[in-house]
């Protein structure tokens, strides 16, 4: 494989930075993406910024409006439903494939993630730490499937769903149920029970989806007819 040329490395870095900021809600839905400002902030020319914005538009993170420019896309209710339906099936499959393959080191990583869910007493920090550890939890299971195409697609969908961030208010009261779901998934993986691991993962994502849909009006465009 050829080494990446410096220009390609710059393009990828700009794309990764913008994508991360959108997923983390550093760039909020509706924010106008000004090429000149982004280029100045990242210390690059406008060309890689323009190409990154075009790539983000293809992935659904950016909306290009003729004569107006590029904006961080606002999800629709249909977007949210589609993403979680796909996550349910693909991450369920990943858990099924991971059960006979997952290493002891990865199992310990999953347990550490769950232990760290409740370390902070501050609700804002708790939500932030949960988000980081939950991402690592899901990534670990997906990667343990050892299926390259599944890993790429499932992680892309997981990342996209993280832009549907809700207010951390009341987060602590919802944490107990989520903790138990994660413990149950770990137990199924420890027992190398593929069927149970898939079922529990799908059930977990269904419950996440239901919670998101209950609050969907907080972060999407007007409901589609």
C-alpha positions, 0 to 999 in steps of 0.5 A: 500500500502506498504511503498517504501523500501530505495533501491526503493526510491534511484532507483526512485530518480536516474531515475527521476534525469536522466530523468529530465536532459535529458528533460531539455537538461542538458544531450544533445542528444549523451551524453554518460552516464557513470555509475561511474560518475553518481553514484559519482555525485548522491552519490549512487552505480552503481546498481540503475544507471544501472537500471535507464538507462535501464528504460530510454532505455525502454522509448526511452530516452536512446540508448544502443549500444553494446560494446560502452555503453549508450547514450542519444538518438537522436530523429528521425523525425518519433519520433517527428511526432508520439509524436505530433500526440499522444499529439494532440489527447490525450490532445484534449481529456483531454481538452474535459474532463476538461471543465465540471470538472476544478475548479476555482483554476485551472482556476486561475492557467491557467491565471497566467501561461499565464500572466507570459509568457511575464514577462521577457524582456530578450529573453533567460529568456523569453524562459525559463520562457515560458517553465516552465509556458507552462508545468504547463499550460498543466499539469493543463488541463491534470490533470483536466480531472480526468482520471488517465490513460489519465493523466499518458500517456499524461504527459509522452508524454508531457515530452518527447516532451520537449526534442525537445527544439529549439533555443530561438533565434527569440522566442519573435516574435513567442510568440504572436500567442501562447499567443492567442491560450492559451487565447482561450483555457482558454475562452473555459474552462471557458464557459465549452465548451467541444467541443471548448476546444478539438478543440482549444487544438488540433489546438494549438498542431498542430501549435506547431508540425508544428513549430517544424517540420519546424526546425526539422533538428536542433535536430534529426538524419538524416532523415529516408527514 
